[in-house]
Amino acid sequence: MPAPRSSSTKPTTKKAKSADEGGSSTGAKTKGDSSPTAAAAQPPPTGNNNNSNKNPKTVLEKIIYAIRQHPNPTHNGVSRPAISKYLKAELDCDNASAIKKALKQGVQKGDLIQNGQSFLVAGDPTISPPPDETAQMTTIKAGDDTEDAAKTGDTVIVKYRGTLDDGSVFDSASSFEFVLGAGEVIKGWDQGVAGMTIGEERSLVVPPKLGYGKKGASPEIPPNATLHFTVTLKKIIRTE
């Protein structure tokens, strides 16, 4: 049952069926939230970047410039609405379909990194997330290191078991599928499954902000619950 959402204070209780149990699953899918943030012009950050063009021409170049101008980026980057707001106000770019296409192309080309509905410029300095927004990860069993690790955009199939602090099991499934980094599962899963290789078993400790937050997901998940998972990556499906 516990699975996802992009707002930590209003966790969803929507349930998804696991492939083998037809019951609730921690991978329950949800729609991600975005929190528009006011964008103001600031000098772009220094660091390893080759796209600090002050006269961007393509839509992707304008998006990269907009991200770098944002005064208060988070560790996840700059939200889609904030990027769009800056593009319209400062660069006279208001073509929603072109912006959407350029964001997708930027991620595919490796120029941008997507975290839910926020974006970072690849190679730019990053901000470390606070402890209460970081999943603790421990490898229990190594996977196949000859294969590429799971990354944002991959469809992954996992086996998992979830428990509370007292050891009680609130959910499990032998096969559950979701798209990594797309906001389909709780944030703790998007963080914790990234970088796994096929066959790897990993322990995840997910703080409330990355799980179901202040409200929990009654009756299985109480408010402000820390969630404990053992997750095994069974398969990675990539669209070339």
C-alpha positions as CSV (number, residue, x, y, z in Angstrom):
1,M,0.0,0.0,0.0
2,P,2.4,2.7,0.7
3,A,3.6,4.2,-2.3
4,P,3.7,7.6,-3.5
5,R,3.3,11.0,-3.9
6,S,5.3,14.2,-4.2
7,S,3.9,16.1,-1.3
8,S,5.1,14.8,2.1
9,T,2.4,16.5,4.1
10,K,-0.6,15.1,2.1
11,P,0.3,11.5,1.4
12,T,-2.1,9.6,-0.7
13,T,-3.9,6.5,0.4
14,K,-4.6,5.3,-3.1
15,K,-3.7,1.7,-3.5
16,A,-2.3,-0.3,-6.4
17,K,-2.6,-4.0,-7.0
18,S,0.6,-6.0,-7.0
19,A,1.2,-8.3,-9.9
20,D,0.9,-11.5,-7.9
21,E,-1.4,-10.6,-5.0
22,G,-4.0,-8.4,-6.6
23,G,-3.8,-6.4,-3.4
24,S,-2.4,-3.2,-2.1
25,S,1.1,-2.2,-2.9
26,T,3.7,0.2,-1.7
27,G,4.1,1.2,-5.3
28,A,0.6,2.8,-5.4
29,K,0.7,5.4,-8.1
30,T,0.0,9.1,-7.6
31,K,0.2,12.3,-9.4
32,G,3.1,14.5,-8.4
33,D,2.7,18.0,-7.0
34,S,4.6,21.1,-8.0
35,S,5.1,24.1,-5.9
36,P,5.6,27.2,-8.1
37,T,8.3,29.4,-6.8
38,A,8.9,33.0,-7.7
39,A,11.9,33.3,-10.0
40,A,14.2,36.3,-10.0
41,A,17.3,37.1,-12.0
42,Q,20.5,36.1,-10.3
43,P,24.0,35.4,-11.7
44,P,24.3,31.7,-12.7
45,P,26.2,29.5,-10.3
46,T,29.8,28.8,-11.0
47,G,30.9,25.3,-11.5
48,N,31.2,22.7,-14.2
49,N,28.8,24.0,-16.8
50,N,29.1,24.8,-20.5
51,N,25.7,26.3,-21.0
52,S,25.9,29.5,-19.0
53,N,24.9,31.3,-22.2
54,K,23.5,34.8,-21.4
55,N,21.8,35.0,-24.8
56,P,20.1,31.6,-25.0
57,K,18.5,30.8,-28.4
58,T,17.0,27.3,-28.3
59,V,14.2,26.4,-25.9
60,L,16.5,24.0,-24.1
61,E,19.2,26.7,-23.7
62,K,16.5,29.0,-22.2
63,I,15.4,26.3,-19.8
64,I,19.0,25.8,-18.6
65,Y,19.5,29.5,-18.2
66,A,16.2,29.8,-16.3
67,I,17.2,27.0,-13.9
68,R,20.5,28.7,-13.2
69,Q,18.9,32.1,-12.5
70,H,16.6,30.7,-9.9
71,P,17.4,32.3,-6.5
72,N,16.3,29.4,-4.3
73,P,16.7,26.0,-5.9
74,T,16.2,23.0,-3.7
75,H,18.2,19.8,-3.7
76,N,15.7,18.5,-6.2
77,G,16.3,21.4,-8.5
78,V,13.8,24.0,-9.9
79,S,10.1,23.1,-10.4
80,R,8.5,23.0,-13.8
81,P,6.1,25.8,-13.0
82,A,8.9,28.0,-11.8
83,I,10.9,27.4,-14.9
84,S,7.9,28.2,-17.1
85,K,7.2,31.4,-15.1
86,Y,10.8,32.6,-15.7
87,L,10.7,31.7,-19.3
88,K,7.5,33.7,-19.9
89,A,8.5,36.8,-17.8
90,E,12.2,37.1,-18.7
91,L,12.8,35.3,-22.0
92,D,9.4,35.8,-23.8
93,C,9.0,32.0,-24.1
94,D,5.5,30.9,-23.5
95,N,5.0,27.8,-25.8
96,A,4.0,25.1,-23.3
97,S,4.3,22.2,-25.8
98,A,7.8,23.4,-26.8
99,I,8.9,23.7,-23.2
100,K,7.6,20.2,-22.4
101,K,9.4,18.7,-25.4
102,A,12.6,20.5,-24.6
103,L,12.6,19.3,-21.0
104,K,12.1,15.8,-22.1
105,Q,14.9,16.1,-24.7
106,G,17.2,17.7,-22.1
107,V,16.7,14.7,-19.8
108,Q,17.2,12.2,-22.6
109,K,20.4,14.0,-23.8
110,G,21.8,14.1,-20.3
111,D,21.8,17.9,-20.1
112,L,19.1,17.9,-17.4
113,I,18.4,15.7,-14.4
114,Q,14.8,15.2,-13.5
115,N,13.6,14.7,-9.9
116,G,9.8,14.3,-9.9
117,Q,8.6,17.5,-11.4
118,S,11.8,19.5,-10.7
119,F,15.0,19.8,-12.8
120,L,18.7,20.3,-12.3
121,V,21.4,21.1,-14.9
122,A,23.7,18.1,-15.2
123,G,27.2,19.0,-13.9
124,D,26.2,22.0,-11.9
125,P,26.8,22.2,-8.1
126,T,24.1,20.5,-6.1
127,I,22.5,21.1,-2.7
128,S,22.5,18.3,-0.2
129,P,19.1,17.3,1.1
130,P,18.4,17.7,4.9
131,P,18.5,14.5,7.0
132,D,14.7,14.3,7.3
133,E,14.5,14.2,3.5
134,T,17.1,11.5,2.9
135,A,16.4,7.8,2.7
136,Q,19.0,5.6,4.5
137,M,20.2,2.9,2.2
138,T,22.2,-0.3,3.0
139,T,23.1,-3.0,0.5
140,I,22.2,-6.4,1.9
141,K,23.2,-8.4,-1.2
142,A,25.2,-7.1,-4.1
143,G,23.6,-7.3,-7.6
144,D,25.0,-7.9,-11.1
145,D,27.6,-5.1,-11.5
146,T,28.1,-6.0,-15.1
147,E,24.8,-4.4,-15.9
148,D,23.9,-0.7,-15.8
149,A,22.2,0.4,-12.6
150,A,18.6,1.6,-12.4
151,K,18.2,5.3,-13.2
152,T,15.5,7.9,-13.5
153,G,13.1,7.0,-16.4
154,D,13.7,3.3,-16.1
155,T,10.8,0.9,-15.5
156,V,11.8,-1.4,-12.6
157,I,10.3,-4.5,-11.2
158,V,11.0,-5.1,-7.5
159,K,10.1,-7.5,-4.7
160,Y,9.6,-5.8,-1.3
161,R,8.5,-6.0,2.3
162,G,7.6,-3.0,4.4
163,T,7.6,-2.8,8.2
164,L,7.0,-0.1,10.9
165,D,9.4,0.7,13.8
166,D,7.8,-2.0,15.9
167,G,8.5,-4.6,13.3
168,S,4.9,-5.1,12.2
169,V,4.5,-5.8,8.4
170,F,2.2,-3.3,6.7
171,D,2.7,-4.5,3.1
172,S,4.7,-6.8,0.8
173,A,4.7,-8.0,-2.8
174,S,6.8,-10.4,-4.8
175,S,6.5,-8.3,-8.0
176,F,5.7,-4.6,-8.3
177,E,6.4,-2.4,-11.3
178,F,6.9,1.4,-11.5
179,V,8.8,4.1,-13.4
180,L,11.8,5.3,-11.3
181,G,11.9,9.0,-10.6
182,A,8.4,9.7,-12.1
183,G,6.6,10.3,-8.8
184,E,4.7,7.1,-9.1
185,V,5.9,5.9,-5.7
186,I,6.8,7.6,-2.4
187,K,9.9,9.8,-2.6
188,G,11.8,7.4,-0.4
189,W,11.5,4.7,-3.1
190,D,12.6,7.0,-5.9
191,Q,15.7,7.9,-3.9
192,G,16.3,4.4,-2.5
193,V,15.9,2.3,-5.6
194,A,18.0,4.5,-7.9
195,G,21.4,3.0,-8.4
196,M,20.4,-0.5,-7.7
197,T,21.5,-3.3,-10.0
198,I,19.6,-6.4,-11.0
199,G,19.6,-9.0,-8.2
200,E,20.6,-6.4,-5.5
201,E,18.8,-6.5,-2.2
202,R,18.7,-3.2,-0.3
203,S,17.5,-2.0,3.1
204,L,15.7,1.4,3.0
205,V,14.8,3.5,6.0
206,V,12.3,6.1,4.8
207,P,11.6,9.2,7.1
208,P,8.0,10.5,7.2
209,K,8.7,13.4,4.8
210,L,9.6,10.9,2.1
211,G,6.8,8.5,3.0
212,Y,3.3,9.4,4.2
213,G,4.1,12.4,6.3
214,K,1.9,13.9,9.1
215,K,-1.3,12.2,8.0
216,G,-0.1,8.7,7.4
217,A,-2.2,6.2,5.4
218,S,-4.8,4.8,7.7
219,P,-5.2,2.1,8.9
220,E,-1.8,0.6,7.9
221,I,0.5,3.6,8.3
222,P,0.2,5.9,11.4
223,P,1.0,9.6,11.2
224,N,4.7,10.6,11.1
225,A,5.8,7.0,10.6
226,T,9.3,5.9,9.6
227,L,9.1,3.1,7.1
228,H,11.5,0.2,6.8
229,F,11.8,-1.7,3.5
230,T,13.8,-4.6,2.1
231,V,13.8,-4.3,-1.7
232,T,15.2,-6.6,-4.3
233,L,15.5,-5.4,-7.9
234,K,14.3,-8.1,-10.2
235,K,14.3,-6.4,-13.6
236,I,15.0,-3.2,-15.4
237,I,13.0,-2.3,-18.5
238,R,14.5,0.5,-20.7
239,T,13.0,2.1,-23.7
240,E,15.7,2.8,-26.2
